[in-house]
Structures are given as structure tokens and as C-alpha cells.
């Protein structure tokens, strides 16, 4: 019991530890040692000298005061605990949306920084390829053309084109963009043709139905087009021309038709180059004055050139594939066109 006396002394002197506090609490809560506790309190009381007051032997009051003090400390601890719990809940309420917001920001940031995936449709040389895009828009790629778009496609309907393509754009409220090396074509629900081959001096947009707005890739607005209009953009001087045409003539290639309607010889030669994947060299400038009106379908290159020679004083030569300096076979045949002087009187 000597140990309990020391604990009580420290407690009443205010020099007790947390362990002492819990031991005193146990003493007052334990009803079995009530008499022993009162005896200890009585000894402890006699050790105090109280100035201005009479010593009282009413141990019940003393015990009640001590219990009250314990209660106050317990109550204070309880309030502190409740305050901490409340603060934790407030912190949680504030932290959860903050955490969600940060997670959203982090996800968005990761998505923004994530590398973009692309799909590419490639049309082999000398063929035509039909395609359907994820938004339901469709079309055709002509000889040696490439169409690239980001995945997923529904975020922004944008495609990059090299070569020639016919588009049948599905209208869904989101603008559709076709980008070439020099042009950007904005459309909604429209059918149109774009010609933008590499190593050519012009790019062309031919509108069949609907309406398009054409800008340069630098952001300069050029012109809108209405059905049966063509915009030709010169890559050298960045000048453009809009003229009325028969759009069906320029879109017939998707049906396997090569159509000429009063086209000059240079325009005819260019279309033959694209259609058959060949290089054409015009040896005589006089040939450029001739125009052609014809429709060809499922003809070989030799057959087409032979039919042209029947309607104009030309003769042609198809060179065999030669080896270049890298000792590799050239991919394209070369066609040389000359004036057939023996036929000049026939076509004058």
C-alpha cells in the first residue's frame, strides 16, 4: 500500500504522470477496496496543512472531490477526443473532393501527356481503296494515297491526307476536317474530292454536294465552295483559283472511270500518271494545244494511249524499267509522248 500512498501524494501535489492518473482512477472506481482507500486518504489528509481552514475528517466529501476532478479530466479528454474526431471528419469531407479533383487533374494530365495513337489507311500504287471511318463517314483512296487519323476518332474528326481521296462525310454535329500539306477543309455533311499528291505543284478541292470552307494550314481563310466548284491552290506562290466544274468528272474515278471533258493535254497526262502510276514526258509543246472529251473504264495503259492516238496526232513510247544509280528497279514506267507528223494533216 506504500506504493499507492506515493501515487496519491504525487497526484494531489499535481506532479503525477499519465500512468499515475490511470492508477488513481482505478482506485476510485474499484468498490472492493473502498475502506482501504478511505484509510489511505485519511493518512494522506493528515499530512496536509491547510491555512485558514479547519481540517475535516469527512472523507466522503474528499473522495467526491477527487472523483469530480477525475470526471473533469475524463470529460476534458472525451471532449478533446470528440473534437479530434470531428476535425478528422471535417478534414475527410474537405479531403475527399480535393483528392478526387487531384485524381481528375492527374488523370487528365496523364491523358494530355499520353502519346496519341494513330490509324493509317494506305492505298497501294495502281489501285483504289474504299474506307469507312469510325464516325460512319466513308470514301475512297486513289492510287498511292494515305489517310491518317487519331484514335479515338470521335473526339475530333480530323484526318490527314496525302494523295487523292473522295469523302462522304456523315453529319453528326461535330465539324469534320481534312488536312493536306497546305490546306485545311472544314465540312459537315458533304461529298467532295481532294487532290494533294506529294511532289505536285497544286492541291485541289472539288465539291460535289454540301458546302466546305477552305483555309491554309497557317490559318488564313481562303474560300468557301458550293457544289460543282473547284479550288486550285498553287504551292509555289500560295495563290488560289475558284472555278465552276462538273464535279462528277472528278469523282468518277471511285467507280473505275477515267473521265475527260474538254480537258487540255497536260491535264489529261496528269490524270493518266495518277491512274496508272507512271511518269509522262511530253516531248512536243504543240501537243498541249489539244483537248480531249472521253470516258475510259477498265482499259490498260497501252489501250488508253492507243485510243488517244486515234483522236489526235500523237505517238507514244513506253520505256522499259531501267536501273538507277542505287542499282534498284524504278517503281514507275515512263511514257514518252510525241507528235506524229504523219497524222498532222489528218487533224488540222
C-alpha positions as CSV (number, residue, x, y, z in Angstrom):
1,X,0.0,0.0,0.0
2,X,3.1,2.2,0.4
3,X,3.2,2.5,-3.4
4,X,-0.4,3.8,-3.5
5,X,0.5,6.4,-0.9
6,X,3.3,7.7,-3.1
7,X,1.0,7.8,-6.1
8,X,-1.7,9.8,-4.1
9,X,0.9,12.2,-3.0
10,X,2.1,12.9,-6.5
11,X,-1.5,13.2,-7.7
12,X,-2.5,15.8,-5.1
13,X,0.7,17.7,-5.5
14,X,0.0,18.0,-9.2
15,X,3.2,16.2,-10.1
16,X,1.7,13.0,-11.4
17,X,2.3,11.1,-14.6
18,X,-0.3,9.8,-17.0
19,X,0.3,6.3,-15.6
20,X,-0.3,7.7,-12.0
21,X,-3.6,9.3,-13.2
22,X,-4.9,5.9,-14.5
23,X,-3.9,4.1,-11.3
24,X,-5.8,6.7,-9.2
25,X,-8.8,6.3,-11.4
26,X,-8.7,2.6,-10.9
27,X,-8.5,3.1,-7.1
28,X,-11.7,5.2,-7.0
29,X,-13.6,3.0,-9.4
30,X,-12.8,-0.2,-7.5
31,X,-15.6,-0.6,-4.9
32,X,-14.0,-3.6,-3.3
33,X,-11.2,-1.6,-1.7
34,X,-13.4,1.3,-0.6
35,X,-12.5,1.0,3.1
36,X,-8.8,0.7,2.4
37,X,-8.9,3.7,0.1
38,X,-10.6,5.8,2.8
39,X,-7.9,4.8,5.3
40,X,-5.2,5.9,2.8
41,X,-7.0,9.1,2.2
42,X,-7.2,9.8,5.9
43,X,-3.4,9.3,6.3
44,X,-2.8,11.5,3.3
45,X,-5.2,14.2,4.6
46,X,-3.3,14.4,7.9
47,X,-0.1,15.2,6.1
48,X,-1.6,18.4,4.6
49,X,-1.5,21.7,6.4
50,X,-4.4,23.9,5.3
51,X,-4.2,27.6,6.3
52,X,-7.4,29.5,7.2
53,X,-9.5,26.3,7.2
54,X,-10.4,23.6,9.7
55,X,-9.2,20.1,8.9
56,X,-12.2,17.9,8.2
57,X,-12.5,14.2,8.7
58,X,-15.3,14.0,6.2
59,X,-13.6,11.6,3.8
60,X,-16.7,11.1,1.7
61,X,-16.5,14.8,0.7
62,X,-12.8,14.4,-0.1
63,X,-13.5,11.3,-2.2
64,X,-16.3,13.0,-4.0
65,X,-14.0,16.0,-4.8
66,X,-11.3,13.7,-6.2
67,X,-13.9,11.8,-8.2
68,X,-15.2,15.1,-9.5
69,X,-11.6,16.0,-10.6
70,X,-11.2,12.7,-12.3
71,X,-14.5,13.2,-14.0
72,X,-13.5,16.7,-15.2
73,X,-10.2,15.3,-16.6
74,X,-12.1,12.4,-18.2
75,X,-14.7,14.8,-19.6
76,X,-11.9,17.1,-20.9
77,X,-10.2,14.1,-22.5
78,X,-13.6,13.0,-24.0
79,X,-14.2,16.5,-25.4
80,X,-10.7,16.5,-26.8
81,X,-11.3,13.2,-28.4
82,X,-14.7,14.3,-29.9
83,X,-13.0,17.4,-31.2
84,X,-10.3,15.4,-32.9
85,X,-12.9,13.0,-34.4
86,X,-14.9,16.0,-35.6
87,X,-11.8,17.6,-37.1
88,X,-10.9,14.3,-38.8
89,X,-14.4,14.2,-40.3
90,X,-14.2,17.8,-41.5
91,X,-10.8,17.0,-42.9
92,X,-12.1,14.0,-44.6
93,X,-15.0,15.9,-46.1
94,X,-12.6,18.5,-47.4
95,X,-10.0,16.0,-48.4
96,X,-12.2,13.6,-50.4
97,X,-13.3,16.2,-53.1
98,X,-9.8,17.5,-53.1
99,X,-8.4,14.1,-53.6
100,X,-11.0,13.4,-56.4
101,X,-10.2,16.7,-58.0
102,X,-6.5,16.0,-57.8
103,X,-7.1,12.5,-59.2
104,X,-9.1,14.0,-62.1
105,X,-6.4,16.5,-62.8
106,X,-3.8,13.8,-62.6
107,X,-5.8,11.6,-65.0
108,X,-6.4,14.5,-67.3
109,X,-2.8,15.5,-67.2
110,X,-1.7,11.9,-67.9
111,X,-4.1,11.7,-70.8
112,X,-2.8,15.0,-72.2
113,X,0.7,13.8,-71.9
114,X,0.0,10.3,-73.2
115,X,1.2,9.7,-76.7
116,X,-1.6,9.9,-79.3
117,X,-2.3,6.7,-81.2
118,X,-2.9,6.9,-85.0
119,X,-4.5,4.7,-87.6
120,X,-3.5,4.9,-91.2
121,X,-5.2,3.7,-94.3
122,X,-2.8,3.1,-97.3
123,X,-3.9,2.6,-100.9
124,X,-1.3,0.7,-102.9
125,X,0.1,2.0,-106.2
126,X,-2.2,1.4,-109.1
127,X,-5.3,0.6,-107.1
128,X,-8.3,2.2,-105.4
129,X,-9.3,1.5,-101.8
130,X,-12.7,2.0,-100.1
131,X,-12.7,3.1,-96.4
132,X,-15.1,3.7,-93.6
133,X,-14.1,5.9,-90.6
134,X,-15.2,5.2,-87.0
135,X,-17.9,8.0,-87.2
136,X,-19.6,6.4,-90.2
137,X,-18.1,8.7,-92.8
138,X,-16.8,6.8,-95.8
139,X,-14.9,7.3,-99.1
140,X,-12.2,6.1,-101.5
141,X,-8.5,6.5,-101.7
142,X,-6.9,6.7,-105.1
143,X,-3.6,5.3,-106.3
144,X,-0.7,5.6,-103.8
145,X,-2.7,7.7,-101.3
146,X,-2.6,7.7,-97.4
147,X,-5.1,8.7,-94.9
148,X,-4.2,9.1,-91.2
149,X,-6.4,9.9,-88.2
150,X,-6.1,9.9,-84.4
151,X,-7.6,7.1,-82.2
152,X,-10.2,7.6,-80.7
153,X,-11.6,9.4,-83.7
154,X,-14.9,10.7,-82.1
155,X,-13.0,13.4,-80.0
156,X,-12.1,15.4,-83.0
157,X,-12.9,14.3,-86.5
158,X,-9.7,15.2,-88.2
159,X,-7.8,13.3,-91.0
160,X,-4.5,13.9,-92.7
161,X,-4.4,13.2,-96.4
162,X,-1.5,12.6,-98.8
163,X,-2.7,11.8,-102.4
164,X,-6.3,11.8,-103.6
165,X,-9.5,10.9,-101.7
166,X,-13.2,11.1,-102.1
167,X,-15.1,11.8,-98.9
168,X,-18.8,11.2,-98.0
169,X,-18.9,12.8,-94.6
170,X,-21.6,11.8,-92.1
171,X,-23.2,14.8,-90.3
172,X,-23.3,14.4,-86.5
173,X,-22.9,18.0,-85.2
174,X,-19.1,17.9,-84.9
175,X,-17.1,19.5,-87.7
176,X,-15.0,17.3,-89.9
177,X,-11.5,18.4,-91.0
178,X,-9.3,17.2,-93.9
179,X,-5.7,18.4,-93.7
180,X,-3.3,18.3,-96.5
181,X,0.2,19.7,-96.7
182,X,-1.1,23.2,-97.4
183,X,-4.9,23.2,-96.9
184,X,-7.5,22.6,-94.2
185,X,-11.0,21.8,-95.4
186,X,-13.8,22.2,-92.8
187,X,-17.1,20.3,-93.6
188,X,-20.2,18.9,-92.1
189,X,-22.3,16.5,-94.1
190,X,-20.7,16.8,-97.6
191,X,-19.4,14.8,-100.6
192,X,-16.2,16.2,-102.1
193,X,-12.9,15.2,-103.6
194,X,-9.4,16.3,-102.5
195,X,-6.2,16.0,-104.6
196,X,-3.0,16.6,-102.7
197,X,-0.2,14.4,-104.1
198,X,3.4,14.8,-103.0
199,X,5.8,16.5,-105.4
200,X,3.0,18.2,-107.3
201,X,2.7,22.0,-107.7
202,X,-1.0,22.3,-106.9
203,X,-3.7,21.0,-104.5
204,X,-7.3,20.8,-105.4
205,X,-10.7,20.6,-103.7
206,X,-13.8,19.7,-105.8
207,X,-17.2,19.9,-104.1
208,X,-20.0,17.6,-105.2
209,X,-22.7,18.2,-102.5
210,X,-23.0,20.4,-99.4
211,X,-20.6,23.2,-98.6
212,X,-17.0,23.4,-97.4
213,X,-14.8,26.2,-96.0
214,X,-11.1,26.1,-97.0
215,X,-8.2,27.7,-95.2
216,X,-4.5,27.4,-95.4
217,X,-2.7,25.3,-92.8
218,X,-1.3,28.6,-91.5
219,X,-4.9,29.7,-90.5
220,X,-5.6,32.0,-93.4
221,X,-9.2,31.7,-94.7
222,X,-9.3,31.2,-98.4
223,X,-12.7,30.5,-99.7
224,X,-16.0,28.6,-99.4
225,X,-17.2,26.2,-102.1
226,X,-20.6,25.4,-103.4
227,X,-21.5,22.2,-105.4
228,X,-19.7,21.9,-108.8
229,X,-16.9,24.3,-107.8
230,X,-13.2,23.6,-107.7
231,X,-10.5,25.4,-105.7
232,X,-6.9,25.0,-107.0
233,X,-4.1,26.1,-104.7
234,X,-0.7,26.9,-106.1
235,X,2.0,25.7,-103.7
236,X,4.7,28.0,-105.2
237,X,3.0,31.4,-104.8
238,X,0.2,30.4,-102.4
239,X,-2.4,31.8,-104.7
240,X,-5.7,30.1,-105.4
241,X,-8.4,30.0,-108.0
242,X,-12.1,29.0,-107.8
243,X,-13.9,27.9,-110.9
244,X,-17.1,26.1,-111.9
245,X,-16.7,22.5,-113.0
246,X,-18.6,19.3,-113.4
247,X,-17.8,17.6,-110.1
248,X,-18.9,14.2,-111.4
249,X,-15.9,14.2,-113.8
250,X,-13.5,14.5,-110.8
251,X,-15.2,11.9,-108.6
252,X,-15.9,9.3,-111.3
253,X,-12.5,7.6,-110.5
254,X,-14.0,5.9,-107.5
255,X,-16.3,4.0,-109.9
256,X,-13.3,3.0,-112.0
257,X,-13.9,5.6,-114.7
258,X,-11.4,8.0,-116.1
259,X,-13.3,10.9,-117.5
260,X,-12.1,13.8,-119.7
261,X,-14.4,16.6,-120.6
262,X,-12.7,19.1,-123.0
263,X,-9.5,18.8,-120.9
264,X,-6.2,20.1,-122.2
265,X,-3.4,17.6,-122.9
266,X,-1.5,18.5,-119.8
267,X,-4.5,17.8,-117.5
268,X,-5.1,14.5,-119.3
269,X,-1.4,13.5,-118.9
270,X,-1.6,14.3,-115.2
271,X,-4.6,12.1,-114.7
272,X,-3.1,9.2,-116.6
273,X,0.0,9.5,-114.4
274,X,-2.1,9.1,-111.3
275,X,-4.3,6.5,-112.7
276,X,-1.6,4.1,-114.0
277,X,1.2,5.2,-111.7
278,X,3.5,6.2,-114.5
279,X,5.6,9.2,-115.4
280,X,4.7,11.0,-118.6
281,X,7.0,13.2,-120.6
282,X,5.6,15.5,-123.3
283,X,8.3,15.9,-125.9
284,X,6.5,18.4,-128.2
285,X,4.9,21.6,-126.8
286,X,2.4,21.6,-129.7
287,X,0.6,18.7,-128.1
288,X,-0.6,20.9,-125.2
289,X,-3.0,22.7,-127.5
290,X,-5.2,19.6,-128.0
291,X,-8.2,18.9,-125.8
292,X,-10.0,15.6,-125.1
293,X,-13.5,14.5,-124.4
294,X,-13.8,10.8,-123.5
295,X,-14.6,8.3,-120.8
296,X,-12.4,5.2,-120.2
297,X,-13.1,2.3,-118.0
298,X,-11.1,-0.9,-117.4
299,X,-8.6,-0.2,-120.1
300,X,-4.9,-1.0,-119.8
301,X,-2.4,1.8,-120.2
302,X,-1.5,0.7,-123.8
303,X,-5.1,0.5,-124.8
304,X,-5.8,4.0,-123.5
305,X,-2.8,5.5,-125.2
306,X,-3.8,3.8,-128.5
307,X,-7.3,5.2,-128.3
308,X,-5.9,8.7,-127.6
309,X,-3.7,8.3,-130.7
310,X,-6.7,7.7,-132.8
311,X,-8.2,11.1,-131.9
312,X,-5.0,13.2,-132.1
313,X,-1.7,13.2,-133.9
314,X,0.4,11.6,-131.2
315,X,2.6,8.6,-130.9
316,X,3.8,7.1,-127.6
317,X,6.6,5.0,-126.3
318,X,6.6,3.1,-123.1
319,X,10.2,2.7,-121.8
320,X,11.1,-0.4,-120.0
321,X,12.2,-0.2,-116.3
322,X,15.7,1.0,-116.0
323,X,18.2,0.7,-113.2
324,X,19.0,3.8,-111.2
325,X,22.3,4.7,-109.5
326,X,21.3,2.6,-106.5
327,X,21.0,-0.4,-108.8
328,X,17.4,-0.8,-107.9
329,X,14.5,-1.1,-110.3
330,X,12.4,2.1,-110.7
331,X,8.9,1.8,-109.4
332,X,7.3,3.7,-112.3
333,X,7.2,3.2,-116.0
334,X,7.9,6.2,-118.2
335,X,5.7,7.2,-121.1
336,X,7.0,9.5,-123.8
337,X,4.5,11.3,-126.0
338,X,5.5,12.9,-129.3
339,X,3.7,14.5,-132.3
340,X,3.1,12.0,-135.1
341,X,3.9,14.3,-138.0
342,X,2.4,11.7,-140.5
343,X,-1.0,12.4,-138.9
344,X,-0.8,16.2,-138.8
345,X,-2.8,16.8,-142.0
346,X,-5.5,14.4,-140.7
347,X,-6.2,16.6,-137.6
348,X,-5.7,20.1,-139.0
